[in-house]
Amino acid sequence: MAASFPSDPSWNYDVFLSFRGEDVRKNFLGHLDSALKKGGFRTYKDDNGLTRGSDIAPSLVEAIEHSRIAVVVFSTNYAASGWCLDELVKILDCRDKLGQMVLPVFFHVDPSDVRNQRGSFGEAFGRHQKVTVEKVERWKTALTSAANLAGFDLQSVNGDETELFKKIIEDIWEKVHQTYLSDVDGLFGIGFPVERIMSLLRLGSKDVRFIGIYGMPGIGKTTVAKEIRNRIS
């Protein structure tokens, strides 16, 4: 049966997190989820990995369809899970049909191994013996497509997870808001600070004013500054 998609998707979540639980749930994934939430993002993280069946649940399919961005954390055992691979196929379907943005994160794996199904990713397919050839090909195509997208590699920051979190959050912030820079009223969480700063500037006054914008990395300081610059330039 052909998959159905909402004709005009509303984003219930900013970020859907796809991951292999046994590899990353307790440490990397949990910290990333917390950092995203502190940055003001609405995240969806499936914590029912221990009760998963052979097919992804309808509620999970719906969550994927209604997420603006999918962050796919590729780890050593990601491809060993048919559930994860089915998630990835669905995510890339949403990218093609709904315009969902996909951000791959390579956690202690080489992007080329994901792209070409080598190393642990090649070994995993040797264990999917009961899966149809057609499904295996869909999985492999999805892995190759995802690995060809711009993303983040833990090795590129010398294994510094904190630095990786920072880069991911900054990138997601830009992705979430770049579509709306021309219409600030539609911005999630940005309209109020822009209007507040505009009122403090008092552009009609002859006074000289200096206003600083500060806060933790990834909360949108640059985005706010760009919108203010666009308004007054």
Secondary structure in CASP SS format (residue, H / E / C, confidence):
PFRMAT SS
TARGET T0000
AUTHOR 0000-0000-0000
METHOD secondary structure of the structure
MODEL  1
M C 1.00
A C 1.00
A C 1.00
S C 1.00
F C 1.00
P C 1.00
S C 1.00
D C 1.00
P C 1.00
S C 1.00
W C 1.00
N C 1.00
Y E 1.00
D E 1.00
V E 1.00
F E 1.00
L E 1.00
S E 1.00
F C 1.00
R C 1.00
G H 1.00
E H 1.00
D H 1.00
V H 1.00
R H 1.00
K H 1.00
N H 1.00
F H 1.00
L H 1.00
G H 1.00
H H 1.00
L H 1.00
D H 1.00
S H 1.00
A H 1.00
L H 1.00
K H 1.00
K H 1.00
G C 1.00
G C 1.00
F C 1.00
R C 1.00
T E 1.00
Y E 1.00
K E 1.00
D C 1.00
D C 1.00
N C 1.00
G H 1.00
L H 1.00
T H 1.00
R C 1.00
G C 1.00
S C 1.00
D C 1.00
I C 1.00
A C 1.00
P H 1.00
S H 1.00
L H 1.00
V H 1.00
E H 1.00
A H 1.00
I H 1.00
E H 1.00
H C 1.00
S E 1.00
R E 1.00
I E 1.00
A E 1.00
V E 1.00
V E 1.00
V E 1.00
F E 1.00
S C 1.00
T C 1.00
N C 1.00
Y H 1.00
A H 1.00
A H 1.00
S C 1.00
G H 1.00
W H 1.00
C H 1.00
L H 1.00
D H 1.00
E H 1.00
L H 1.00
V H 1.00
K H 1.00
I H 1.00
L H 1.00
D H 1.00
C H 1.00
R H 1.00
D H 1.00
K H 1.00
L H 1.00
G C 1.00
Q C 1.00
M E 1.00
V E 1.00
L E 1.00
P E 1.00
V E 1.00
F E 1.00
F C 1.00
H C 1.00
V C 1.00
D C 1.00
P H 1.00
S H 1.00
D H 1.00
V H 1.00
R H 1.00
N H 1.00
Q C 1.00
R C 1.00
G C 1.00
S H 1.00
F H 1.00
G H 1.00
E H 1.00
A H 1.00
F H 1.00
G C 1.00
R C 1.00
H C 1.00
Q C 1.00
K C 1.00
V C 1.00
T C 1.00
V H 1.00
E H 1.00
K H 1.00
V H 1.00
E H 1.00
R H 1.00
W H 1.00
K H 1.00
T H 1.00
A H 1.00
L H 1.00
T H 1.00
S H 1.00
A H 1.00
A H 1.00
N C 1.00
L C 1.00
A C 1.00
G C 1.00
F E 1.00
D E 1.00
L H 1.00
Q H 1.00
S H 1.00
V H 1.00
N C 1.00
G C 1.00
D C 1.00
E H 1.00
T H 1.00
E H 1.00
L H 1.00
F H 1.00
K H 1.00
K H 1.00
I H 1.00
I H 1.00
E H 1.00
D H 1.00
I H 1.00
W H 1.00
E H 1.00
K H 1.00
V H 1.00
H H 1.00
Q H 1.00
T C 1.00
Y C 1.00
L C 1.00
S C 1.00
D C 1.00
V H 1.00
D H 1.00
G H 1.00
L C 1.00
F C 1.00
G C 1.00
I C 1.00
G H 1.00
F H 1.00
P H 1.00
V H 1.00
E H 1.00
R H 1.00
I H 1.00
M H 1.00
S H 1.00
L H 1.00
L H 1.00
R C 1.00
L C 1.00
G C 1.00
S C 1.00
K C 1.00
D C 1.00
V C 1.00
R C 1.00
F C 1.00
I C 1.00
G C 1.00
I C 1.00
Y C 1.00
G C 1.00
M C 1.00
P C 1.00
G C 1.00
I C 1.00
G C 1.00
K H 1.00
T H 1.00
T H 1.00
V H 1.00
A H 1.00
K H 1.00
E H 1.00
I H 1.00
R H 1.00
N H 1.00
R H 1.00
I H 1.00
S C 1.00
END
